[in-house]
Amino acid sequence: MTASEQRFVVVTTTHESEEQARALASAVVRERLAACAQVYPVRSVYWWDGEVQDAGEWRIDLKTRAELVDRLGAFVDGRHSYETPELIAVPVVGGSPGYLDWVAGETAGPAGEAE
């Protein structure tokens, strides 16, 4: 199946520390649930426990195939320290065929087997 025949997403989550974010990113890529993970600092302002929170976090953007979102979500949820971890999948509506073919190939390993 070529890149143009598949659907791709960028899945975003956050973590409270750089060390935890990098460890989670590495585990996801190692399991071939994502081809690439980008980890960078962000500032988050959000409602939690009845009040506005303002915290530094580490964002992880994971490039993967849409069909892996459920497995990726379960993997992240089982290894996350947050009570309710962010997990948002945004569809990729276009991209270079070579890059998308690479994403498809790198997520076709043992855990990411094509369905």
Number of C-alpha atoms within 10 A of each C-alpha: 8 11 20 13 7 13 16 25 21 20 23 17 22 25 23 16 13 17 11 16 24 19 11 22 22 15 16 20 19 17 18 24 28 30 22 21 22 14 18 14 16 14 10 13 11 9 9 9 6 6 8 10 11 12 11 14 18 21 25 25 21 23 25 30 28 18 16 20 20 10 13 23 18 11 16 19 16 9 13 18 12 11 7 8 15 17 18 14 19 13 14 15 8 11 12 10 12 11 11 23 16 14 20 25 18 21 24 18 14 11 16 23 13 14 6
